Amino acid sequence: MTFDLTPEQDQLRDAVRALGRRYGHNYFVEKAKAGEHTTELWAEAGRLGYLGVNIPTEYGGGGGGITDLAIVCEELAAAGCPLLLLVVSPAIAATVLARHGTEEQRKRHLPGLADGSQKIVFAITEPEAGSNFHRLGTVARRDGDGWLVSGRKCYISGVDEADHVLVVARTEDAVSGKLKPALFLVPTDAPGLTRSKLDMEIVSPENQFLLYLDDVRLPADALVGESLDAGLPALFAGLNPERITVAAMGAGTGRYAIERASEYTATRKVWGSRTIGSHQGVSHPLAHAAVQVELARLMIQKAATLYDAGRDLEAGVAGNMAKYAAGEAAALAVDTAVQVLGGAGMTTEYGVATLLGAVRAGRIAPVSREMILNFVAQHVLGQDKSY
Ligand SMILES: Cc1cc2nc3c(=O)[nH]c(=O)nc-3n(C[C@H](O)[C@H](O)[C@H](O)COP(=O)(O)OP(=O)(O)OC[C@H]3O[C@@H](n4cnc5c(N)ncnc54)[C@H](O)[C@@H]3O)c2cc1C
């Protein structure tokens, strides 16, 4: 592992940073408050090739890896635009299809994911199953050549912006046995698929939904992969990219908050000529948060490097640790930024309290800090499972 990015990755970082800054946090918040989406930013990022950096070149992408996509996620977040759908569409859906989709599915979807004209969101969470994916109750039954899918999903991000939902279901013959998941590409306008928007306490232009699948009829080729055996590897293929890119988004958000706060504390004076940043009660918490964010970035780099080298198992451990570290660091950084800005920290104008909900959610989703600690306890420390 090297600490240096390639010259191309350096250029990507600079270019994405410039794009993000052109839009900025005010744009993100205004869109959220107006109930609109960041359509212009998404379209421009797609046109410039940033949404497809990890997609193979033969399908219109940049042919890079998760390291590249993590750079895009981090830099947009560091500019105040943490786009959750980057984690869902290019990181999860594109990786799953590129690795386990049929050739026909790759041709049909990857070029659109690469240029941003298509979005595919991801639905695994269910009200009853929660963190326990072995309890998934969404069932796919054979129907002639095709499938009938029924079940409920919750907290599904971006359904209103997407063309398809990648739905994780179990097949009928696996209802009572061990989870044998199958992934289905469900058009968002499929008859039988309905949604209701959840009211979330997060300032974000991206929304979460309850999804109801009521005998949604799908053709045979909606099943991801050549056969039902593709389901489990396809599901696992999405996990590492998800953890690494959501961690990168957290690290970028942490950087954004620390930068806003540092600018403020380096100029604000309330005790004569000294800046408030000269008081260690103000500067140390900020410096501490900066250390935590930088540590998380290091872990993200390790996880992405291992993943791009094809070392999936090691990337799994590092990716979980990176997600944990970045989730905690981002929450600390935003909370600290709010504190050192004083009253200004709670205003919309200074643009840090607007991130409190998002970073708090980052300790719960897409995998909670407790489930990561369970993973580390069992797989790294060899502890027994309590559940
Ligand atoms: C903003 C946001 C966006 C989301 N987007 C999506 C999406 O696009 N697609 C999707 O499928 N899902 C999405 N989710 C859902 C998210 O992945 C889940 O909320 C998360 O996995 C936790 O599941 P749960 O909410 O059912 O919590 P529960 O499973 O009910 O857990 C509640 C609490 O108990 C803890 N807990 C549970 N079991 C254990 C245990 N064995 N040991 C220790 N602690 C435990 C959990 O850590 C958590 O703190 C999103 C959630 C949010 C908040």
The ligand as a Tripos MOL2 file, in Angstrom:
@<TRIPOS>MOLECULE
LIG
   53    58     1     0     0
SMALL
NO_CHARGES

@<TRIPOS>ATOM
      1 C1        -30.8190    7.5540    6.3610 C.3       1 LIG1
      2 C2        -30.9870    6.0890    6.1570 C.ar      1 LIG1
      3 C3        -30.9120    5.5690    4.8870 C.ar      1 LIG1
      4 C4        -31.0850    4.1930    4.6700 C.ar      1 LIG1
      5 N1        -31.0510    3.7250    3.3890 N.ar      1 LIG1
      6 C5        -31.2880    2.3950    3.1640 C.ar      1 LIG1
      7 C6        -31.3480    1.8780    1.8270 C.ar      1 LIG1
      8 O1        -31.1860    2.6230    0.8370 O.2       1 LIG1
      9 N2        -31.6010    0.5660    1.6550 N.ar      1 LIG1
     10 C7        -31.7840   -0.2900    2.6970 C.ar      1 LIG1
     11 O2        -32.0080   -1.4780    2.4780 O.2       1 LIG1
     12 N3        -31.7470    0.1690    3.9900 N.ar      1 LIG1
     13 C8        -31.4940    1.4840    4.2410 C.ar      1 LIG1
     14 N4        -31.4640    1.9670    5.5430 N.ar      1 LIG1
     15 C9        -31.7200    1.0470    6.6510 C.3       1 LIG1
     16 C10       -30.4840    0.7630    7.4990 C.3       1 LIG1
     17 O3        -29.5880   -0.0550    6.7980 O.3       1 LIG1
     18 C11       -30.9880    0.1410    8.8010 C.3       1 LIG1
     19 O4        -31.6470    1.1700    9.5180 O.3       1 LIG1
     20 C12       -29.8870   -0.4470    9.6300 C.3       1 LIG1
     21 O5        -29.3500   -1.5760    8.9830 O.3       1 LIG1
     22 C13       -30.3930   -0.8720   11.0390 C.3       1 LIG1
     23 O6        -31.5370   -1.6530   10.9450 O.3       1 LIG1
     24 P1        -32.8410   -1.2610   11.8330 P.3       1 LIG1
     25 O7        -33.0970    0.1880   11.6050 O.co2     1 LIG1
     26 O8        -33.9300   -2.1950   11.5200 O.co2     1 LIG1
     27 O9        -32.3700   -1.4300   13.3210 O.3       1 LIG1
     28 P2        -32.6060   -2.6780   14.3020 P.3       1 LIG1
     29 O10       -32.1050   -3.9270   13.6740 O.co2     1 LIG1
     30 O11       -34.0120   -2.6460   14.7930 O.co2     1 LIG1
     31 O12       -31.6260   -2.2880   15.4900 O.3       1 LIG1
     32 C14       -31.9280   -1.2700   16.4420 C.3       1 LIG1
     33 C15       -30.7030   -1.0450   17.3140 C.3       1 LIG1
     34 O13       -30.3450   -2.2770   17.9690 O.3       1 LIG1
     35 C16       -29.0100   -2.6160   17.6650 C.3       1 LIG1
     36 N5        -28.8760   -4.0820   17.5170 N.ar      1 LIG1
     37 C17       -29.6730   -4.9230   16.7940 C.ar      1 LIG1
     38 N6        -29.2160   -6.1650   16.8770 N.ar      1 LIG1
     39 C18       -28.1140   -6.1450   17.6660 C.ar      1 LIG1
     40 C19       -27.1960   -7.1350   18.1400 C.ar      1 LIG1
     41 N7        -27.2890   -8.4160   17.7810 N.pl3     1 LIG1
     42 N8        -26.1790   -6.7280   18.9240 N.ar      1 LIG1
     43 C20       -26.0370   -5.4190   19.2740 C.ar      1 LIG1
     44 N9        -26.8620   -4.4510   18.8680 N.ar      1 LIG1
     45 C21       -27.9040   -4.8060   18.0800 C.ar      1 LIG1
     46 C22       -28.6840   -1.9250   16.3520 C.3       1 LIG1
     47 O14       -27.3030   -1.6980   16.2110 O.3       1 LIG1
     48 C23       -29.4740   -0.6170   16.5040 C.3       1 LIG1
     49 O15       -28.7090    0.3040   17.2570 O.3       1 LIG1
     50 C24       -31.3000    3.3350    5.7690 C.ar      1 LIG1
     51 C25       -31.3710    3.8710    7.0650 C.ar      1 LIG1
     52 C26       -31.2200    5.2240    7.2730 C.ar      1 LIG1
     53 C27       -31.3190    5.7610    8.6650 C.3       1 LIG1
@<TRIPOS>BOND
     1     1     2 1
     2     2     3 ar
     3     2    52 ar
     4     3     4 ar
     5     4     5 ar
     6     4    50 ar
     7     5     6 ar
     8     6     7 ar
     9     6    13 1
    10     7     8 2
    11     7     9 ar
    12     9    10 ar
    13    10    11 2
    14    10    12 ar
    15    12    13 ar
    16    13    14 ar
    17    14    15 1
    18    14    50 ar
    19    15    16 1
    20    16    17 1
    21    16    18 1
    22    18    19 1
    23    18    20 1
    24    20    21 1
    25    20    22 1
    26    22    23 1
    27    23    24 1
    28    24    25 2
    29    24    26 1
    30    24    27 1
    31    27    28 1
    32    28    29 2
    33    28    30 1
    34    28    31 1
    35    31    32 1
    36    32    33 1
    37    33    34 1
    38    33    48 1
    39    34    35 1
    40    35    36 1
    41    35    46 1
    42    36    37 ar
    43    36    45 ar
    44    37    38 ar
    45    38    39 ar
    46    39    40 ar
    47    39    45 ar
    48    40    41 1
    49    40    42 ar
    50    42    43 ar
    51    43    44 ar
    52    44    45 ar
    53    46    47 1
    54    46    48 1
    55    48    49 1
    56    50    51 ar
    57    51    52 ar
    58    52    53 1
@<TRIPOS>SUBSTRUCTURE
     1 LIG1         1 GROUP 0 **** ****
